[in-house]
Amino acid sequence: MSLTRTTCPYCGVGCGVLASADGTIQGDPDHPANFGRLCSKGAALGQTIDLDGRLLEPKIAGSNVSWDDALDLVAKKFSQAVAEHGPDSVAFYVSGQLLTEDYYVANKLMKGFIGSANIDTNSRLCMASSVAGHKRAFGSDTVPGTYADLEQADLIVLVGSNLAWCHPVLHQRIAAAKADRPEMRVINVDPRKTATSNLADIHLQIAPDGDVALFNGLLAHLADTQQMDMDYVTQHVNGFDAAVAAARHSDAADSGLSAADLAEFYALWSGTQKVVTVYSQGVNQSNSGTDKVNAILNCHLATGRIGKPGCGPFSVTGQPNAMGGREVGGLANMLANHLDLENPAHRDLVQSFWDAPVLCQTAGLKAIDLFEACASGQIKALWVMSTNPAVSLPDANAVADAIAKVPFVAVSDIMERTDTGDLADVLLPASGWGEKNGTVTNSERRISRQRAFMEAPEHARPDWQIICDVAAKMGWGAAFDYNGPEAIFAEYVALSQAAASFERDLDLSQFEGIDYEAMQPTQWPSNDHRFFADGGFFHSDRKAKMLPIAAPALTDHVGFRLNTGRNRDQWHTMTRTGKAPRLGAHLAEPYAQIHPQDAAELGVTNGDLLRLDNANGQTILRALISDQTARRQLFAPMHWTRQNSSRGWVNGLVPASTDPVSGQPALKAGYVAAQKFSAKWFGFCASLDPIAPDSDYFAVAKSLTGWQAELAGSTLPTDWAAFAQTILNLPECDVATVAGPAPRVAFHQNGVLRAVFFAGRSPVQLARAHVVSLIGTKSSALAALAGRAAADQPDPGTTICACLNVGVNTIQSAIEAGASSVDAIGTATCAGTNCGSCKPELQALLAKSARPLAAE
């Protein structure tokens, strides 16, 4: 079996993968990001590379057409809009899922040939505040450190980062380092207790948006106790006095933490030289996101704890190539190669290098503004590439309406049906992961190759090729005449060399003339390089800037604060992970995590449904009652779409409020009213075939034997068998029914169990994993409708370990047989032995099973 070295297409960790077309997936032991480790999503990549649901041919108005016809129409509509309304009447919305080469040519086409900066990316949703904070402090968007710092630190502070679920391999690296050096301390700063909190020595349950108050308090403490590195500050930093004065004006109590918690945090941070502060979406996705970043950076600059082994601020990015996009100017306010759009000399160099007829002179529309311009009629032609803004953006319902108002919309994607693609005039079939070649840059500035290991469908094309084909049809063929991604990468490196006189951080000189096919994962400007230990910042005076930061006023709001985020085993809007049955088996439907006291006040018990409402919309989610969420706060994942749920797309409830500096949306700051959804019936069904429910609540997921769905409704059907047959879209079958208040229906065809349906007046209790396993077998109606396994067929229960498909009942049996630790459970069942993200749940099962010792 031949395995190809490539890179995982999920988060910004940038793990190396060994893959083959037969679905074999292994971690690459030689890749310096993961050393062979993979998370549950990466381990399941082999289940996502089939052609089920793929967009296989170009389409215009829903009909298959030739590539020439599709490209002609895209080029014509964009050219017409520019001619009639000017270059700012068109826009691209691109994605951190694109490879660097794709990003580069999209940026070149829009900014250098169309002449507008109206190209923004879904990376705006995950790390724009970090970019803005870096540029304000450092003069450039520079990540100072490396992953090795996480293992060399004596204190790691995780701020707004559920690393265990969102960057599991980095979490594993920290956990392994902590096991080797038990004296290492970890602090988790988060309004929720998460799986990451289990690794922490201290969990600080901060108030939402209390981060500036916390780090301003730390800066004031450092100043008051004279624990600064004043030699470093004097030589390399401006703005120290103003930053400290502003910090002293903050009230640390606005962090929501007790005086004792604050004192412990200050003592640990100030008393530890080798400290890394890791931050992610809980910092960035806020109205004060950029200020939060600079409050963190201020503390590291004031102490000189930056650029040295084991210390520094560290932004971990959400998208696989968010960093690559930043490097080639994929955001609306950037130029390629970390050059500044507002700098005339930088603009002149880029225009000259590209031999471009025109270059944009001002920043373009950032993501939220871009779709507001779509709604207002300013945008006449829109091209969306490899992303799904009708679900992922805040106020998602309004975004979908805005896209529908644009006179011409093109969408490049791998899937035929997405919420955004359903609004397009033209669909362009793109090559997917495993089918295309290029590079990505991870969160530690490491450039790795993505390599093709399987043939693309006949009519699919890589994104760079689609962009260049459109550019050629718009009249710029010579400037976009590349013979492959290697040529694009070489031009990107050459532009870096041309810009060297500007003394920017992005130095790609080591990649000049490199063997592209044999390229090894390599950091720029060189492996293991850290920035700023000896200054050398990128403001004109080569000094950093500490900024005076004011903590935002924390005000009471009516209702519940809605915190959106990710599930352990899903990715974005599930166009890829939704195809992997074992990833959906852990949490298979949209849910809202709610505190037990809040649930009790609403009359909600586990399994009930919650209806959430505000001025932006309404959604219905399964209630998941947990004291890990604070009072009057809800947590809901953002993965579900109109394709697989009734109203599960939670970003429709989030207002389009943004950070004024970065333009990043405050995706964790919606407010909603919550009440119990009083369903008249609840249901569960499983089928060999796709399910098309018609009920007030539904959530459909791929199963190991076909499909499954959770359902609920406010009107009782009069004929359950007929209702079930309709939503299951079944042909003529043999039907077996159990009537009564808990009706059950089984459908057989030629003796094979094709589908089952269960309903009741309360949430249906049955062994779902067992029932699903019977689909497609010759199980009898009696066995199917029992809803539980026979004595000789042990039911594994709900999946806990998605990597190795280990269920809760299997784990509990191991505990009952004597497994008394997480490691012992792993030995008995293999659960937790791959990515480790389920270890907190294993620990919780152990704690639940523990019996108090008998009194002597």
C-alpha positions in Angstrom: 0.0 0.0 0.0 1.4 3.4 -1.0 0.9 6.3 1.4 1.3 9.9 0.5 2.6 12.6 2.9 0.0 15.4 3.1 -1.5 17.8 5.6 -4.8 17.6 7.5 -7.5 20.0 6.1 -9.0 20.9 9.5 -7.7 23.3 12.2 -4.6 25.5 12.2 -2.4 22.9 14.0 -1.4 21.7 10.6 -0.9 18.0 11.3 1.0 15.7 8.9 -1.0 12.9 7.5 -0.1 9.7 5.6 -3.0 8.9 3.3 -4.1 6.7 0.4 -7.0 6.5 -1.9 -8.4 3.4 -0.2 -9.2 5.5 2.8 -6.2 4.6 4.9 -5.3 7.5 7.2 -2.3 7.6 9.6 -0.6 10.4 11.5 2.8 11.3 10.0 5.4 10.5 12.7 7.9 12.7 11.0 5.8 15.9 10.8 7.0 18.3 13.5 3.5 19.6 14.2 2.0 16.4 15.4 4.7 13.6 15.4 2.1 11.1 14.3 -0.8 12.2 16.5 -4.2 12.8 15.0 -7.5 14.0 16.5 -10.8 12.2 15.9 -11.6 14.4 12.9 -8.2 13.7 11.3 -8.4 10.0 12.0 -11.8 9.8 10.2 -10.7 11.6 7.0 -10.9 8.3 5.1 -14.7 8.3 5.6 -15.0 11.7 3.9 -13.3 11.2 0.5 -16.1 9.5 -1.3 -18.2 11.1 -4.1 -21.5 11.1 -2.1 -23.1 14.5 -2.5 -20.2 15.9 -4.6 -20.7 18.6 -7.2 -19.5 16.8 -10.3 -20.2 19.2 -13.1 -20.6 22.9 -13.6 -24.2 24.1 -13.3 -26.0 27.2 -14.4 -29.4 27.7 -12.8 -29.3 24.1 -11.7 -28.6 22.5 -15.0 -25.3 20.8 -16.0 -23.2 22.9 -18.5 -19.7 22.8 -19.9 -16.8 24.5 -18.1 -16.5 27.0 -21.0 -20.2 28.0 -20.6 -19.9 28.4 -16.9 -16.6 30.3 -17.0 -17.8 32.5 -19.8 -20.8 33.5 -17.7 -18.8 34.3 -14.6 -16.2 36.4 -16.6 -19.0 38.2 -18.4 -21.0 39.1 -15.3 -18.0 40.3 -13.4 -16.7 42.3 -16.4 -20.1 43.9 -16.9 -20.4 44.8 -13.3 -17.0 46.5 -13.3 -17.7 48.3 -16.5 -21.1 49.6 -15.5 -20.7 50.1 -11.7 -16.9 50.2 -11.0 -14.6 47.7 -9.5 -16.1 48.0 -6.0 -19.3 46.6 -7.3 -17.9 43.0 -7.2 -16.6 40.9 -4.4 -14.9 37.6 -3.5 -15.6 35.8 -0.2 -12.9 33.1 0.2 -11.8 30.6 2.8 -9.1 29.3 5.1 -9.9 26.0 3.4 -8.1 27.3 0.3 -4.5 26.5 -0.3 -2.0 29.3 -0.4 -1.7 29.1 -4.1 -5.5 29.5 -4.5 -5.5 32.4 -2.1 -2.6 34.1 -3.9 -4.2 34.1 -7.4 -7.6 35.2 -6.0 -6.0 38.1 -4.2 -4.0 39.0 -7.3 -7.0 38.9 -9.6 -9.2 41.1 -7.3 -6.7 43.6 -6.0 -4.3 43.9 -8.9 -6.5 43.4 -12.0 -10.1 44.1 -11.1 -8.7 46.8 -8.9 -10.8 46.4 -5.7 -9.9 45.2 -2.3 -13.3 43.6 -1.9 -11.9 40.2 -1.1 -12.4 38.9 2.4 -12.3 35.5 4.0 -14.0 33.4 6.6 -10.7 33.7 8.5 -12.1 37.1 9.4 -14.4 35.2 11.7 -11.6 33.4 13.6 -8.4 35.5 13.8 -8.8 39.0 12.5 -8.5 40.5 16.0 -5.2 38.7 16.5 -3.9 40.1 13.2 -5.0 43.6 14.3 -3.5 43.2 17.7 -0.2 42.0 16.3 0.0 44.9 13.9 -0.7 47.5 16.5 1.9 46.0 18.9 4.6 44.6 16.6 4.1 46.6 13.4 3.4 43.3 11.6 1.2 40.3 11.8 3.9 38.1 13.4 3.5 35.0 15.5 6.5 35.2 17.7 6.8 31.6 19.0 6.6 28.0 18.1 4.8 24.9 19.3 7.9 23.8 21.1 7.4 26.7 23.5 4.3 24.8 24.8 6.5 22.0 25.9 9.2 24.2 27.3 7.0 26.6 29.3 6.6 26.3 33.1 3.2 28.0 33.0 0.7 27.9 30.2 -2.3 30.2 30.3 -5.2 29.1 28.0 -7.5 32.1 27.4 -10.8 31.6 25.5 -9.5 28.3 24.1 -11.1 24.9 24.4 -7.9 23.4 23.1 -8.9 19.8 23.9 -11.8 20.0 21.4 -10.7 22.6 18.9 -6.9 22.0 18.7 -6.7 18.5 20.2 -3.1 17.7 19.1 -1.7 20.8 20.8 -3.7 19.7 23.8 -2.1 16.3 23.6 1.4 17.9 23.4 0.8 20.0 26.5 -0.7 17.0 28.4 2.4 14.9 27.5 4.7 17.6 28.6 2.8 18.1 31.9 3.0 14.3 32.5 6.8 14.5 32.0 7.2 17.6 34.1 4.4 17.6 36.8 5.7 20.9 38.1 4.4 22.6 34.9 1.2 24.6 35.7 -1.7 25.2 33.4 -4.4 27.8 33.9 -7.6 27.8 31.9 -9.4 31.1 31.6 -12.9 30.5 30.2 -16.5 31.3 31.1 -17.3 27.6 30.7 -15.7 24.6 32.3 -14.7 22.6 29.2 -12.7 19.4 28.4 -9.6 21.6 28.5 -10.4 22.6 32.1 -9.6 19.0 33.2 -5.9 19.5 32.2 -5.7 22.8 34.2 -4.4 23.2 37.7 -6.7 26.3 37.9 -9.9 27.1 36.1 -10.8 30.8 36.2 -14.4 31.1 35.3 -14.2 34.6 33.9 -17.1 36.8 33.0 -17.8 37.1 29.3 -15.5 39.8 27.9 -13.8 40.1 31.3 -10.4 39.4 29.7 -9.2 43.0 29.4 -9.9 43.6 33.1 -8.0 40.5 33.9 -4.9 41.3 31.9 -5.0 45.0 32.8 -5.1 43.9 36.4 -2.1 41.7 35.8 -0.2 44.6 34.1 -0.9 46.9 37.0 0.2 44.2 39.4 3.5 43.7 37.5 4.1 47.5 37.7 3.2 47.8 41.3 5.4 44.9 42.4 8.2 46.0 40.1 8.3 42.7 38.2 8.9 44.2 34.8 11.9 43.9 32.5 12.7 47.6 32.3 15.9 47.1 30.3 13.8 45.3 27.6 11.1 48.0 27.8 13.6 50.9 27.5 15.4 49.4 24.5 12.5 47.9 22.6 9.1 49.2 23.7 7.1 52.5 23.4 3.9 53.4 25.2 4.8 51.7 28.5 3.7 54.5 30.8 0.3 55.1 29.1 -0.4 51.4 29.0 0.3 51.0 32.7 -1.8 54.1 33.6 -4.8 52.8 31.6 -4.4 49.4 33.3 -4.5 51.0 36.7 -7.8 52.7 35.8 -9.4 49.3 35.2 -11.3 47.5 37.9 -10.1 43.9 38.0 -13.4 42.9 39.6 -14.9 43.4 36.2 -13.2 40.2 35.2 -15.9 38.4 37.3 -13.2 36.7 39.4 -12.8 36.8 43.1 -9.9 38.7 44.8 -8.4 35.3 45.8 -8.5 34.0 42.2 -6.9 37.2 40.9 -4.2 37.1 43.5 -3.3 33.5 42.7 -3.3 34.2 38.9 -1.1 37.3 39.3 1.4 35.5 41.6 1.7 32.6 39.2 2.1 34.7 36.1 4.4 37.3 37.5 6.5 34.7 39.3 7.1 32.4 36.3 9.6 33.5 33.7 8.7 30.8 31.1 5.0 31.6 30.5 3.1 31.1 27.3 -0.3 32.7 27.0 -2.4 30.8 24.4 -5.5 32.5 23.1 -8.2 31.7 20.5 -11.8 32.4 19.7 -12.9 33.4 23.2 -10.5 36.3 22.8 -10.9 37.1 19.1 -14.6 36.8 18.6 -15.6 39.8 20.6 -16.5 43.5 20.2 -13.3 44.1 22.2 -11.3 41.3 20.6 -8.4 43.5 19.4 -8.1 45.2 22.8 -8.1 41.8 24.5 -5.2 40.7 22.3 -3.2 43.9 23.1 -3.9 43.6 26.8 -2.3 40.1 26.6 0.6 41.4 24.5 1.2 44.3 26.9 2.0 41.9 29.7 4.5 39.9 27.6 6.2 43.1 26.3 6.4 44.6 29.8 8.2 41.6 31.1 10.3 40.8 28.0 8.7 37.3 27.9 8.5 37.1 24.2 10.6 35.3 21.6 12.5 33.2 24.1 12.1 29.4 24.5 9.1 28.6 26.6 7.6 32.1 26.7 5.4 34.4 24.6 1.9 35.1 23.5 0.5 32.5 21.1 -2.6 32.9 18.8 -3.9 29.5 17.7 -5.8 29.8 14.5 -9.0 27.9 13.7 -8.6 27.3 9.9 -6.1 25.0 8.2 -4.7 27.8 6.1 -5.7 31.0 7.9 -2.0 31.8 8.2 -1.4 31.2 4.5 -4.2 33.5 3.7 -2.8 36.2 5.9 0.6 35.8 4.3 -0.7 36.4 0.7 -3.1 39.2 1.6 -6.3 37.3 1.7 -8.0 39.9 3.9 -9.7 43.0 2.6 -7.2 45.3 4.4 -3.9 43.6 3.5 -1.6 43.2 0.6 0.3 40.0 -0.3 3.5 39.1 1.6 2.6 41.0 4.7 2.8 44.3 2.9 0.6 47.2 4.0 -2.3 48.3 1.7 -2.2 51.8 3.2 1.5 52.2 2.3 2.0 53.7 -1.2 5.5 52.3 -1.6 4.2 48.8 -0.8 1.3 49.2 -3.3 3.7 50.4 -6.0 6.0 47.4 -5.5 3.2 44.9 -5.7 1.6 46.6 -8.8 5.0 46.6 -10.5 5.8 43.1 -9.6 2.5 41.8 -10.9 2.6 44.2 -13.9 -1.0 44.9 -13.0 -3.0 47.4 -14.8 -4.3 48.9 -11.6 -4.0 48.2 -7.9 -6.6 48.9 -5.2 -5.9 52.1 -3.3 -8.0 51.6 -0.2 -9.2 48.7 2.0 -12.1 46.7 0.8 -15.2 45.5 2.6 -14.7 43.2 5.5 -16.9 40.2 5.8 -19.9 41.7 7.7 -19.8 44.9 5.7 -19.5 42.9 2.5 -22.7 41.1 3.0 -24.4 44.3 4.1 -23.3 45.7 0.8 -24.9 42.7 -0.9 -28.2 43.4 0.9 -28.1 47.1 0.0 -27.5 46.5 -3.8 -23.9 47.8 -3.9 -22.5 44.3 -4.9 -23.6 43.3 -8.3 -21.5 40.1 -8.7 -20.3 37.9 -5.8 -18.0 34.8 -5.9 -17.9 32.6 -2.8 -15.1 30.0 -2.7 -15.0 27.0 -0.4 -17.1 28.3 2.4 -20.7 28.6 3.6 -21.5 32.1 4.8 -25.3 31.6 4.8 -24.6 29.5 7.9 -21.3 30.5 9.4 -21.7 34.3 9.5 -23.6 36.0 12.3 -27.2 37.0 11.5 -27.1 34.1 9.1 -30.7 34.4 8.0 -30.0 38.0 6.9 -26.8 36.9 5.1 -28.8 34.3 3.2 -31.3 37.0 2.2 -28.5 39.3 1.2 -26.8 36.7 -1.1 -30.2 36.1 -2.7 -30.4 39.8 -3.6 -27.1 39.9 -5.5 -27.8 39.9 -9.2 -25.1 37.3 -9.9 -23.6 34.8 -7.5 -21.0 32.1 -8.3 -20.0 29.5 -5.8 -17.0 27.2 -6.0 -17.4 24.1 -3.8 -16.9 20.4 -3.6 -20.5 19.7 -2.5 -23.6 20.1 -4.7 -25.9 21.2 -1.8 -24.9 23.8 0.7 -27.0 26.6 2.1 -24.9 29.1 0.2 -24.7 27.0 -3.0 -28.5 26.8 -3.1 -28.5 30.6 -3.6 -26.0 30.6 -6.5 -26.6 31.2 -10.2 -23.5 29.2 -11.1 -21.9 26.3 -9.3 -18.2 25.4 -10.1 -17.0 22.0 -9.0 -13.7 22.3 -7.1 -11.2 19.6 -6.3 -11.3 18.4 -2.7 -8.7 17.5 -0.1 -6.7 14.5 -1.4 -7.2 15.6 -5.0 -5.2 18.8 -5.3 -1.7 20.0 -4.6 -0.4 23.1 -2.8 0.8 24.5 0.5 -0.7 25.5 3.8 0.8 27.5 6.7 0.0 26.4 10.3 -0.2 28.5 13.5 3.6 28.4 14.1 4.5 29.7 10.6 5.2 26.2 9.3 4.6 25.7 5.5 3.6 22.2 4.6 2.6 20.5 1.4 -0.9 19.2 0.7 -0.4 16.5 -1.9 -2.9 14.7 -4.1 -3.2 11.0 -3.4 -6.4 10.3 -5.5 -7.8 11.3 -8.8 -10.3 14.2 -8.8 -13.7 13.6 -10.4 -13.6 14.2 -14.2 -14.9 17.7 -14.2 -13.6 19.0 -10.9 -10.8 21.6 -11.1 -8.4 23.0 -8.4 -9.5 26.4 -7.2 -6.3 28.1 -8.5 -7.1 26.8 -12.0 -10.8 28.0 -11.8 -9.6 31.5 -10.7 -7.0 31.7 -13.5 -9.5 30.5 -16.1 -11.9 33.3 -15.2 -9.0 35.8 -15.2 -8.0 34.7 -18.7 -11.6 35.1 -19.9 -11.6 38.6 -18.4 -8.6 39.4 -20.6 -5.7 38.8 -18.3 -4.5 35.4 -19.4 -0.8 36.2 -19.6 -0.6 37.2 -16.0 -2.4 34.1 -14.9 -0.7 31.6 -17.2 0.6 29.1 -14.6 1.4 25.5 -15.4 0.6 24.4 -11.8 0.7 25.4 -8.2 4.5 25.1 -8.1 4.7 28.1 -10.4 2.3 30.1 -8.2 4.4 29.3 -5.1 7.6 30.4 -6.9 6.0 33.7 -7.8 4.9 34.2 -4.2 8.4 33.5 -3.0 9.8 35.9 -5.6 7.5 38.7 -4.4 8.8 38.1 -0.9 12.4 38.6 -2.3 11.3 41.7 -4.1 9.9 43.1 -0.9 13.0 42.3 1.2 14.1 46.0 1.2 11.0 46.9 3.3 12.4 44.7 6.1 9.2 42.8 6.8 8.9 39.7 8.9 7.8 37.4 6.0 11.1 36.1 4.7 10.7 33.2 2.2 14.3 33.2 0.9 14.9 29.6 2.0 12.1 28.5 -0.4 13.8 30.0 -3.5 14.4 27.3 -6.0 13.1 24.6 -3.7 12.1 21.2 -5.0 8.4 21.8 -4.6 7.3 18.1 -4.8 9.9 17.1 -2.1 9.3 20.1 0.1 9.5 19.3 3.9 7.4 21.0 6.5 9.4 24.2 7.1 9.0 27.3 9.2 9.7 30.8 7.9 12.1 32.5 8.1 13.8 29.3 9.3 13.0 26.3 11.5 12.7 27.0 15.2 13.0 30.8 14.7 11.4 33.0 17.3 10.8 36.7 16.9 11.5 39.6 19.2 13.7 38.2 22.0 16.1 41.0 21.1 13.6 43.5 19.8 13.6 44.0 16.0 10.0 44.9 15.7 8.4 46.2 12.5 7.3 49.7 13.3 9.4 52.4 11.7 11.6 52.9 14.8 11.9 49.1 15.2 10.2 49.2 18.6 7.0 47.6 19.8 4.1 49.5 21.1 2.3 48.9 24.3 -1.2 50.3 24.0 -3.5 51.9 26.7 -6.4 49.6 26.8 -9.7 50.4 28.5 -11.8 47.5 29.8 -15.3 47.4 28.2 -18.2 48.1 30.5 -20.0 44.9 31.4 -23.7 45.5 31.5 -26.6 43.3 32.4 -28.8 42.0 29.5 -32.3 40.5 29.5 -32.3 36.8 28.7 -29.4 34.4 28.2 -26.0 35.1 26.7 -25.5 32.8 23.8 -21.9 31.5 23.4 -21.4 29.7 20.0 -18.5 27.4 19.2 -17.5 24.0 18.0 -18.1 20.3 18.8 -15.3 17.9 19.5 -15.9 15.8 16.4 -17.3 18.3 13.9 -15.9 21.0 11.6 -17.6 24.2 10.5 -20.8 23.4 8.6 -20.1 19.7 8.3 -19.8 19.4 4.5 -16.9 17.1 5.2 -17.2 15.7 8.8 -21.0 15.2 8.3 -20.0 12.3 5.9 -18.2 10.4 8.7 -20.7 8.3 10.7 -18.5 7.8 13.7 -18.0 11.6 14.1 -21.7 12.1 14.3 -22.2 9.3 16.8 -20.9 11.4 19.8 -23.3 14.4 19.6 -25.6 13.8 16.7 -27.9 16.8 16.9 -27.8 20.5 17.7 -28.0 21.3 21.4 -27.7 24.0 23.9 -25.8 23.5 27.1 -27.7 25.0 30.0 -27.0 25.3 33.8 -29.2 23.0 35.9 -30.8 25.8 37.9 -31.7 27.7 34.7 -33.2 24.5 33.2 -35.2 23.9 36.4 -36.6 27.4 36.2 -37.7 26.8 32.6 -39.2 23.4 33.5 -36.7 21.7 31.2 -35.2 18.2 31.9 -32.5 16.4 29.9 -33.8 15.4 26.5 -36.3 18.2 26.3 -36.1 20.8 23.6 -35.3 24.5 24.1 -36.7 27.2 21.8 -34.4 30.3 21.6 -35.6 33.5 20.2 -34.5 37.1 19.6 -35.0 39.8 17.0 -32.7 37.9 14.5 -34.6 34.6 14.5 -35.6 31.5 16.3 -34.1 28.0 16.8 -35.0 24.8 18.5 -32.2 22.8 20.2 -31.9 19.8 22.4 -31.3 20.7 26.1 -28.0 19.4 27.5 -28.1 20.2 31.2 -24.6 20.8 32.7 -23.1 22.8 35.5 -20.1 23.4 33.2 -22.0 26.4 31.8 -22.5 29.4 34.1 -25.9 30.7 35.1 -27.7 32.7 32.4 -25.3 31.5 29.8 -25.9 29.0 27.0 -23.4 27.2 24.8 -24.5 26.0 21.3 -22.3 24.6 18.5 -22.5 26.3 15.1 -22.2 23.3 12.8 -25.8 22.5 11.8 -27.4 23.8 8.6 -30.6 24.0 6.7 -29.5 20.8 5.0 -29.6 18.7 8.1 -31.8 20.4 10.7 -35.1 22.2 11.0 -33.7 25.3 12.7 -30.3 24.3 14.1 -28.1 27.0 12.5 -27.5 29.0 15.7 -25.5 31.8 14.1 -28.9 33.1 12.8 -29.4 34.3 16.4 -26.1 36.2 16.7 -26.3 39.9 15.8 -23.8 41.3 13.2 -21.8 43.2 15.8 -18.1 43.5 15.2 -14.8 44.7 16.8 -14.3 48.3 15.5 -10.6 47.7 14.8 -10.5 44.2 13.3 -14.0 43.8 11.9 -14.2 40.4 13.5 -17.8 39.5 14.6 -18.7 39.0 18.2 -19.9 35.5 17.6 -20.1 34.7 21.4 -22.2 37.6 22.4 -25.8 37.1 21.3 -28.7 37.4 23.8 -31.8 35.2 23.5 -35.0 34.4 25.3 -35.3 30.7 26.2 -38.3 28.5 26.9 -39.2 24.9 26.8 -40.5 23.8 23.4 -43.6 21.8 24.3 -43.7 19.1 21.7 -46.7 16.9 21.5 -44.5 14.0 20.3 -40.8 13.0 20.0 -39.4 10.5 17.6 -36.3 8.7 16.4 -35.8 6.9 13.0 -33.1 5.1 11.2 -33.0 4.1 7.5 -30.8 2.7 4.8 -31.8 5.7 2.7 -31.6 9.5 3.1 -34.3 10.9 5.4 -36.4 13.9 4.6 -38.3 14.9 7.7 -41.2 17.3 7.8 -41.6 18.3 11.5 -41.1 21.2 13.8 -37.8 19.8 15.0 -35.5 17.4 13.2 -31.8 16.7 13.0 -30.4 14.2 10.4 -27.1 12.5 10.7 -25.1 9.9 8.7 -25.0 6.6 10.6 -22.9 3.5 10.3 -25.7 1.8 8.4 -27.3 4.7 6.5 -29.0 7.6 8.1 -30.7 8.5 11.4 -32.8 11.4 12.6 -34.2 12.9 15.8 -37.7 14.4 15.5 -40.4 16.3 17.4 -43.6 18.0 16.5 -46.4 20.1 17.9 -49.2 18.2 16.0 -49.9 14.5 16.5 -50.1 12.5 13.2 -53.3 10.5 12.8 -51.5 7.5 11.0 -48.0 6.9 12.4 -47.1 4.3 9.8 -48.1 6.5 6.9 -46.3 9.5 8.5 -43.1 7.4 9.0 -43.2 6.1 5.4 -43.5 9.6 4.1 -40.5 11.1 6.0 -38.5 8.0 5.3 -39.4 8.3 1.6 -39.7 4.5 1.4 -40.9 2.3 -1.5 -43.5 -0.4 -0.9 -42.5 -2.4 2.1 -43.8 -4.9 4.6 -44.9 -2.8 7.6 -45.0 -4.0 11.2 -46.6 -1.6 13.7 -46.9 -1.4 17.5 -49.7 1.0 18.3 -50.4 3.0 21.4 -48.9 6.0 23.1 -45.4 4.9 22.1 -45.9 3.8 18.5 -43.2 1.8 16.7 -42.9 0.9 13.0 -40.6 -1.4 11.2 -40.2 -1.6 7.4 -38.8 -4.7 5.7 -38.2 -5.3 2.0 -37.3 -8.8 0.8 -36.7 -9.7 4.4 -34.2 -6.9 5.0 -34.9 -4.3 7.7 -34.9 -1.1 5.7 -36.0 1.4 8.3 -37.5 1.8 11.8 -39.4 4.6 13.5 -40.1 5.2 17.2 -42.3 7.9 18.7 -43.7 8.9 22.1 -45.1 11.7 24.2 -41.7 12.3 25.8 -38.1 12.0 24.5 -37.7 8.4 23.1 -35.6 6.1 25.3 -34.0 3.3 23.4 -30.6 1.8 22.6 -30.0 3.9 19.5 -26.6 2.4 18.6 -28.1 -1.1 18.7 -31.1 -0.1 16.7 -29.0 1.6 14.0 -26.8 -1.6 13.8 -29.8 -3.6 12.8 -30.6 -1.6 9.7 -29.7 -3.5 6.5 -29.8 -6.9 8.3 -32.5 -9.6 8.3 -33.5 -8.8 11.8 -37.1 -9.6 12.6 -39.7 -6.9 13.3 -39.9 -8.1 16.9 -36.1 -7.7 17.4 -36.1 -4.3 15.6 -39.1 -2.9 17.6 -37.8 -4.0 21.0 -35.5 -1.0 20.9 -32.8 -2.7 23.0 -30.3 -5.5 22.5 -30.9 -9.1 23.5 -28.8 -10.6 26.2 -26.5 -12.1 23.7 -26.0 -8.8 21.8 -24.4 -6.3 24.1 -25.3 -2.7 23.3 -22.1 -0.5 23.1 -24.3 2.6 24.0 -23.7 6.2 22.9 -20.3 6.7 21.4 -17.8 8.4 23.8 -14.6 7.7 21.9 -15.2 8.7 18.2 -11.7 7.7 17.1 -12.1 4.1 18.0 -16.0 3.9 18.1 -16.2 2.9 21.8 -19.6 3.4 23.5 -20.5 4.3 27.0 -21.8 0.9 27.9 -18.6 -0.7 26.9 -16.7 1.8 29.1 -19.0 1.3 32.0 -18.6 -2.5 31.8 -14.8 -2.0 31.9 -15.2 0.1 35.0 -17.4 -2.5 36.7 -14.8 -5.1 35.8 -12.1 -3.1 37.7 -10.8 -0.4 35.4 -10.1 2.4 38.0 -8.3 5.0 35.9 -8.5 6.5 32.4 -5.4 4.6 31.4 -6.9 1.3 32.6 -10.1 2.1 30.6 -7.9 2.6 27.6 -6.1 -0.7 28.1 -9.5 -2.5 28.4 -11.4 -0.8 25.6 -8.9 1.4 23.6 -11.1 4.4 24.5 -8.9 7.6 24.8 -5.8 6.0 23.3 -5.8 8.0 20.1 -6.5 11.7 20.2 -7.4 11.8 23.9 -10.2 14.3 23.5 -12.6 11.9 25.3 -10.5 11.5 28.4 -12.5 14.1 30.4 -15.6 12.1 29.7 -13.9 8.9 30.7 -12.8 10.6 34.0 -16.4 11.8 34.5 -17.7 8.3 34.1 -15.1 7.1 36.6 -16.2 9.7 39.1 -19.8 8.9 38.6 -19.2 5.2 39.3 -17.1 5.8 42.4 -18.7 4.6 45.6 -18.1 6.3 49.0 -15.9 4.2 51.3 -17.8 2.5 54.1 -17.4 4.0 57.5 -15.0 2.0 59.7 
